[in-house]
């Protein structure tokens, strides 16, 4: 006599909790711009980003992926509604550059081709009022 095949029963597992990003509190006065939904969905794991433009001319591009936060820092220069971002980590190459445009509560960010190939995604971020 053979053992019966296991029968599929009801799924006892709990549904996965939704991913809620936990960004650090702002280190100094600034404005926070949140990514559009799904901008970095292709990265394979839940990932959310935001730009923080500090009042002193510095900025951070912050990512939360699970429990591993990642931050890229630099300085920015505004010229009217245009912004040029200068990254701290890539000052030795001209091919890594980023520009932005501020229009009301929207910050549209465009990366150079080389940065796009390194998985930085162009997008329009929205200002978060009363951010941490």
TORPA-4810 file (N, C-alpha, C, O; in nm, 3 decimals):
<nodes>
NODE_1_0.084_-0.116_0.000_0.000_0.000_0.000_0.090_0.124_0.000_0.192_0.128_0.069_X
NODE_2_0.052_0.224_-0.077_0.131_0.345_-0.086_0.069_0.454_-0.001_-0.051_0.454_0.025_X
NODE_3_0.156_0.548_0.042_0.106_0.661_0.120_0.025_0.753_0.029_0.062_0.774_-0.087_X
NODE_4_-0.083_0.809_0.079_-0.161_0.901_-0.004_-0.081_1.029_-0.028_0.003_1.069_0.053_X
NODE_5_-0.109_1.092_-0.140_-0.045_1.220_-0.171_-0.094_1.326_-0.074_-0.210_1.324_-0.034_X
NODE_6_-0.006_1.419_-0.036_-0.052_1.525_0.054_-0.160_1.609_-0.014_-0.154_1.638_-0.133_X
NODE_7_-0.255_1.646_0.064_-0.367_1.725_0.013_-0.340_1.873_0.039_-0.288_1.911_0.145_X
NODE_8_-0.375_1.955_-0.056_-0.363_2.100_-0.038_-0.474_2.145_0.055_-0.591_2.116_0.034_X
NODE_9_-0.434_2.217_0.159_-0.531_2.268_0.254_-0.537_2.419_0.249_-0.470_2.481_0.166_X
NODE_10_-0.614_2.479_0.335_-0.621_2.625_0.338_-0.484_2.685_0.371_-0.406_2.625_0.445_X
NODE_11_-0.457_2.799_0.317_-0.329_2.868_0.340_-0.333_2.933_0.477_-0.408_3.027_0.500_X
NODE_12_-0.249_2.880_0.569_-0.246_2.932_0.705_-0.152_3.049_0.723_-0.144_3.108_0.831_X
NODE_13_-0.080_3.085_0.618_0.018_3.192_0.632_-0.052_3.328_0.637_-0.158_3.348_0.579_X
NODE_14_0.011_3.419_0.708_-0.039_3.556_0.719_-0.003_3.632_0.591_0.102_3.608_0.533_X
NODE_15_-0.091_3.723_0.548_-0.054_3.804_0.432_0.066_3.892_0.468_0.083_3.934_0.582_X
NODE_16_0.148_3.919_0.368_0.267_4.001_0.390_0.226_4.141_0.432_0.132_4.200_0.377_X
NODE_17_0.297_4.193_0.529_0.270_4.330_0.574_0.314_4.427_0.465_0.415_4.403_0.398_X
NODE_18_0.239_4.535_0.446_0.281_4.630_0.343_0.413_4.696_0.380_0.442_4.718_0.498_X
NODE_19_0.492_4.728_0.278_0.622_4.792_0.299_0.599_4.940_0.330_0.541_5.012_0.249_X
NODE_20_0.644_4.984_0.446_0.632_5.124_0.486_0.773_5.176_0.508_0.842_5.132_0.600_X
NODE_21_0.817_5.270_0.425_0.955_5.319_0.439_0.975_5.395_0.569_0.887_5.469_0.613_X
NODE_22_1.090_5.375_0.630_1.126_5.446_0.753_1.250_5.529_0.724_1.362_5.483_0.742_X
NODE_23_1.227_5.653_0.681_1.339_5.742_0.652_1.388_5.807_0.781_1.311_5.823_0.876_X
NODE_24_1.515_5.845_0.785_1.565_5.914_0.904_1.505_6.053_0.915_1.461_6.112_0.816_X
NODE_25_1.503_6.105_1.037_1.457_6.242_1.058_1.555_6.336_0.989_1.673_6.304_0.974_X
NODE_26_1.507_6.452_0.948_1.595_6.549_0.884_1.700_6.598_0.982_1.671_6.626_1.099_X
NODE_27_1.823_6.607_0.934_1.935_6.650_1.017_1.937_6.801_1.035_1.998_6.852_1.130_X
NODE_28_1.871_6.874_0.945_1.869_7.021_0.948_1.751_7.066_0.864_1.688_6.984_0.797_X
NODE_29_1.718_7.196_0.866_1.601_7.243_0.791_1.614_7.217_0.641_1.719_7.238_0.581_X
NODE_30_1.505_7.170_0.582_1.504_7.141_0.439_1.367_7.102_0.391_1.270_7.099_0.467_X
NODE_31_1.359_7.072_0.263_1.235_7.030_0.199_1.250_6.887_0.149_1.354_6.849_0.095_X
NODE_32_1.145_6.808_0.168_1.145_6.668_0.130_1.055_6.650_0.007_0.945_6.704_0.000_X
NODE_33_1.105_6.572_-0.089_1.030_6.539_-0.210_1.025_6.388_-0.223_1.128_6.322_-0.231_X
NODE_34_0.902_6.331_-0.223_0.883_6.186_-0.228_0.872_6.138_-0.373_0.818_6.208_-0.459_X
NODE_35_0.923_6.019_-0.398_0.921_5.962_-0.532_0.779_5.929_-0.576_0.691_5.907_-0.492_X
NODE_36_0.757_5.924_-0.707_0.627_5.875_-0.755_0.617_5.725_-0.728_0.719_5.656_-0.729_X
NODE_37_0.497_5.673_-0.704_0.482_5.530_-0.674_0.544_5.442_-0.783_0.521_5.461_-0.902_X
NODE_38_0.624_5.346_-0.737_0.680_5.246_-0.827_0.802_5.290_-0.906_0.844_5.218_-0.997_X
NODE_39_0.860_5.404_-0.876_0.975_5.452_-0.953_1.089_5.350_-0.954_1.152_5.329_-1.058_X
NODE_40_1.115_5.288_-0.841_1.223_5.189_-0.833_1.169_5.048_-0.812_1.235_4.965_-0.750_X
NODE_41_1.050_5.020_-0.863_0.989_4.887_-0.846_1.070_4.779_-0.917_1.063_4.662_-0.877_X
NODE_42_1.146_4.814_-1.019_1.223_4.717_-1.096_1.345_4.664_-1.019_1.412_4.572_-1.066_X
NODE_43_1.373_4.721_-0.902_1.495_4.685_-0.830_1.489_4.547_-0.764_1.589_4.501_-0.710_X
NODE_44_1.374_4.480_-0.768_1.366_4.344_-0.717_1.318_4.334_-0.573_1.258_4.232_-0.537_X
NODE_45_1.342_4.434_-0.492_1.291_4.434_-0.355_1.224_4.568_-0.331_1.256_4.666_-0.399_X
NODE_46_1.133_4.573_-0.235_1.067_4.702_-0.211_1.170_4.812_-0.187_1.259_4.798_-0.103_X
NODE_47_1.157_4.919_-0.260_1.251_5.029_-0.251_1.176_5.160_-0.270_1.092_5.172_-0.359_X
NODE_48_1.205_5.257_-0.186_1.142_5.387_-0.195_1.252_5.492_-0.180_1.345_5.474_-0.102_X
NODE_49_1.240_5.601_-0.256_1.341_5.705_-0.248_1.277_5.840_-0.220_1.156_5.859_-0.237_X
NODE_50_1.360_5.932_-0.178_1.318_6.071_-0.162_1.440_6.160_-0.178_1.553_6.120_-0.148_X
NODE_51_1.416_6.282_-0.226_1.519_6.386_-0.231_1.494_6.479_-0.114_1.380_6.517_-0.087_X
NODE_52_1.600_6.517_-0.046_1.592_6.618_0.059_1.682_6.733_0.016_1.803_6.715_0.001_X
NODE_53_1.622_6.849_-0.004_1.698_6.970_-0.037_1.708_7.053_0.090_1.609_7.112_0.134_X
NODE_54_1.827_7.057_0.148_1.848_7.132_0.270_1.865_7.280_0.238_1.914_7.317_0.131_X
NODE_55_1.825_7.363_0.332_1.831_7.508_0.315_1.973_7.560_0.296_1.991_7.670_0.242_X
NODE_56_2.074_7.483_0.339_2.214_7.529_0.329_2.280_7.494_0.196_2.401_7.513_0.180_X
NODE_57_2.202_7.442_0.099_2.256_7.411_-0.032_2.308_7.269_-0.047_2.365_7.235_-0.151_X
NODE_58_2.289_7.185_0.054_2.326_7.044_0.043_2.199_6.964_0.015_2.088_7.011_0.037_X
NODE_59_2.218_6.841_-0.033_2.103_6.755_-0.058_2.139_6.611_-0.026_2.257_6.575_-0.011_X
NODE_60_2.036_6.529_-0.015_2.052_6.384_0.000_1.947_6.316_-0.086_1.831_6.355_-0.086_X
NODE_61_1.989_6.214_-0.157_1.898_6.120_-0.221_1.898_5.999_-0.130_1.999_5.929_-0.118_X
NODE_62_1.784_5.973_-0.066_1.775_5.867_0.033_1.691_5.753_-0.022_1.586_5.774_-0.083_X
NODE_63_1.737_5.631_0.002_1.664_5.510_-0.035_1.640_5.428_0.091_1.725_5.422_0.179_X
NODE_64_1.524_5.366_0.097_1.496_5.266_0.200_1.461_5.139_0.125_1.365_5.135_0.048_X
NODE_65_1.539_5.034_0.150_1.516_4.902_0.092_1.516_4.804_0.207_1.621_4.766_0.257_X
NODE_66_1.398_4.763_0.248_1.390_4.676_0.364_1.447_4.749_0.485_1.401_4.858_0.519_X
NODE_67_1.546_4.689_0.549_1.605_4.753_0.667_1.740_4.817_0.636_1.813_4.854_0.728_X
NODE_68_1.774_4.830_0.508_1.905_4.883_0.471_1.892_5.020_0.403_1.875_5.027_0.282_X
NODE_69_1.899_5.130_0.482_1.892_5.262_0.419_2.020_5.292_0.342_2.127_5.243_0.376_X
NODE_70_2.007_5.373_0.239_2.120_5.410_0.155_2.104_5.558_0.122_1.996_5.602_0.083_X
NODE_71_2.211_5.636_0.137_2.204_5.780_0.114_2.319_5.825_0.024_2.434_5.787_0.045_X
NODE_72_2.285_5.905_-0.076_2.383_5.970_-0.162_2.374_6.119_-0.134_2.265_6.175_-0.130_X
NODE_73_2.489_6.184_-0.113_2.490_6.324_-0.072_2.561_6.412_-0.174_2.635_6.365_-0.260_X
NODE_74_2.535_6.542_-0.161_2.603_6.638_-0.245_2.556_6.779_-0.217_2.494_6.808_-0.115_X
NODE_75_2.588_6.867_-0.313_2.548_7.007_-0.305_2.463_7.037_-0.428_2.479_6.972_-0.532_X
NODE_76_2.373_7.135_-0.417_2.294_7.174_-0.533_2.302_7.325_-0.552_2.323_7.400_-0.457_X
NODE_77_2.284_7.367_-0.677_2.283_7.508_-0.713_2.152_7.535_-0.785_2.118_7.467_-0.881_X
NODE_78_2.079_7.636_-0.738_1.953_7.675_-0.802_1.976_7.794_-0.894_2.050_7.886_-0.861_X
NODE_79_1.912_7.788_-1.009_1.913_7.899_-1.104_1.769_7.915_-1.151_1.727_7.851_-1.247_X
NODE_80_1.693_8.001_-1.082_1.550_8.011_-1.110_1.482_7.882_-1.068_1.491_7.841_-0.953_X
NODE_81_1.412_7.818_-1.164_1.346_7.690_-1.133_1.437_7.571_-1.160_1.402_7.458_-1.127_X
NODE_82_1.555_7.595_-1.220_1.648_7.487_-1.250_1.741_7.458_-1.134_1.775_7.546_-1.056_X
NODE_83_1.782_7.332_-1.125_1.874_7.287_-1.020_1.982_7.201_-1.084_1.952_7.117_-1.170_X
NODE_84_2.105_7.221_-1.043_2.215_7.133_-1.081_2.264_7.065_-0.954_2.295_7.130_-0.855_X
NODE_85_2.269_6.932_-0.960_2.314_6.853_-0.845_2.460_6.814_-0.866_2.498_6.768_-0.974_X
NODE_86_2.542_6.833_-0.763_2.683_6.794_-0.763_2.701_6.689_-0.656_2.692_6.718_-0.537_X
NODE_87_2.726_6.565_-0.699_2.734_6.451_-0.608_2.870_6.447_-0.540_2.973_6.465_-0.605_X
NODE_88_2.871_6.424_-0.409_2.996_6.413_-0.334_3.083_6.298_-0.383_3.205_6.312_-0.391_X
NODE_89_3.023_6.185_-0.416_3.098_6.064_-0.448_3.153_6.060_-0.590_3.240_5.979_-0.619_X
NODE_90_3.103_6.147_-0.679_3.141_6.135_-0.819_3.196_6.266_-0.874_3.164_6.306_-0.985_X
NODE_91_3.279_6.331_-0.795_3.332_6.461_-0.837_3.442_6.448_-0.942_3.481_6.548_-1.002_X
NODE_92_3.492_6.328_-0.965_3.604_6.312_-1.057_3.560_6.285_-1.200_3.646_6.277_-1.288_X
NODE_93_3.432_6.270_-1.226_3.386_6.241_-1.361_3.275_6.336_-1.403_3.184_6.365_-1.326_X
NODE_94_3.284_6.384_-1.526_3.181_6.473_-1.578_3.060_6.398_-1.630_2.955_6.459_-1.654_X
NODE_95_3.072_6.268_-1.649_2.961_6.192_-1.705_2.854_6.157_-1.603_2.745_6.111_-1.640_X
NODE_96_2.881_6.177_-1.475_2.783_6.153_-1.370_2.726_6.287_-1.327_2.782_6.354_-1.241_X
NODE_97_2.615_6.326_-1.388_2.554_6.453_-1.350_2.402_6.441_-1.350_2.344_6.353_-1.413_X
NODE_98_2.341_6.533_-1.278_2.197_6.531_-1.259_2.145_6.674_-1.261_2.208_6.765_-1.208_X
NODE_99_2.029_6.691_-1.323_1.963_6.821_-1.323_1.821_6.804_-1.271_1.766_6.693_-1.270_X
NODE_100_1.764_6.914_-1.228_1.628_6.911_-1.179_1.555_7.039_-1.215_1.616_7.140_-1.248_X
NODE_101_1.423_7.032_-1.209_1.338_7.148_-1.232_1.233_7.152_-1.122_1.165_7.052_-1.097_X
NODE_102_1.221_7.266_-1.056_1.118_7.284_-0.955_0.999_7.356_-1.018_1.014_7.461_-1.080_X
NODE_103_0.881_7.298_-1.002_0.758_7.359_-1.051_0.653_7.342_-0.942_0.588_7.238_-0.933_X
NODE_104_0.637_7.446_-0.859_0.545_7.435_-0.746_0.594_7.330_-0.648_0.704_7.342_-0.594_X
NODE_105_0.513_7.228_-0.625_0.548_7.121_-0.532_0.613_7.001_-0.601_0.626_6.894_-0.541_X
NODE_106_0.653_7.018_-0.726_0.712_6.906_-0.800_0.858_6.932_-0.834_0.896_7.042_-0.876_X
NODE_107_0.939_6.830_-0.813_1.080_6.831_-0.848_1.102_6.722_-0.951_1.094_6.603_-0.920_X
NODE_108_1.130_6.763_-1.075_1.157_6.667_-1.181_1.307_6.650_-1.192_1.381_6.747_-1.209_X
NODE_109_1.353_6.524_-1.182_1.495_6.492_-1.179_1.531_6.412_-1.305_1.462_6.318_-1.342_X
NODE_110_1.641_6.454_-1.368_1.692_6.384_-1.487_1.839_6.351_-1.466_1.920_6.438_-1.432_X
NODE_111_1.872_6.224_-1.486_2.009_6.176_-1.469_2.079_6.166_-1.604_2.014_6.150_-1.708_X
NODE_112_2.211_6.175_-1.602_2.290_6.152_-1.722_2.272_6.006_-1.767_2.229_5.921_-1.689_X
NODE_113_2.307_5.980_-1.892_2.294_5.843_-1.945_2.374_5.744_-1.862_2.327_5.633_-1.835_X
NODE_114_2.494_5.782_-1.821_2.577_5.691_-1.743_2.512_5.659_-1.607_2.517_5.545_-1.562_X
NODE_115_2.453_5.758_-1.544_2.385_5.732_-1.417_2.262_5.644_-1.439_2.234_5.557_-1.357_X
NODE_116_2.189_5.667_-1.547_2.072_5.585_-1.578_2.111_5.439_-1.597_2.038_5.349_-1.557_X
NODE_117_2.227_5.416_-1.657_2.275_5.279_-1.674_2.311_5.214_-1.541_2.320_5.092_-1.531_X
NODE_118_2.332_5.296_-1.438_2.360_5.245_-1.303_2.233_5.241_-1.219_2.240_5.240_-1.096_X
NODE_119_2.119_5.238_-1.285_1.987_5.219_-1.225_1.931_5.339_-1.151_1.839_5.323_-1.071_X
NODE_120_1.983_5.459_-1.175_1.916_5.579_-1.125_1.802_5.610_-1.222_1.823_5.610_-1.344_X
NODE_121_1.683_5.636_-1.171_1.565_5.653_-1.256_1.515_5.798_-1.254_1.493_5.855_-1.147_X
NODE_122_1.499_5.855_-1.373_1.438_5.987_-1.384_1.298_5.981_-1.324_1.230_5.879_-1.333_X
NODE_123_1.254_6.092_-1.265_1.119_6.093_-1.210_1.079_6.230_-1.159_1.162_6.320_-1.146_X
NODE_124_0.952_6.243_-1.131_0.899_6.367_-1.075_0.856_6.339_-0.932_0.761_6.265_-0.906_X
NODE_125_0.928_6.399_-0.841_0.905_6.384_-0.697_0.809_6.494_-0.651_0.804_6.602_-0.709_X
NODE_126_0.733_6.465_-0.545_0.635_6.561_-0.493_0.673_6.602_-0.352_0.707_6.519_-0.268_X
NODE_127_0.666_6.734_-0.327_0.701_6.787_-0.195_0.609_6.730_-0.089_0.487_6.721_-0.107_X
NODE_128_0.670_6.692_0.022_0.597_6.639_0.138_0.586_6.750_0.239_0.688_6.802_0.286_X
NODE_129_0.468_6.788_0.272_0.447_6.892_0.373_0.461_6.831_0.512_0.420_6.717_0.533_X
NODE_130_0.517_6.905_0.604_0.534_6.859_0.742_0.613_6.728_0.750_0.578_6.638_0.826_X
NODE_131_0.720_6.719_0.669_0.805_6.600_0.673_0.885_6.600_0.803_0.901_6.703_0.868_X
NODE_132_0.933_6.483_0.839_1.010_6.467_0.962_1.124_6.564_0.968_1.200_6.565_1.065_X
</nodes>
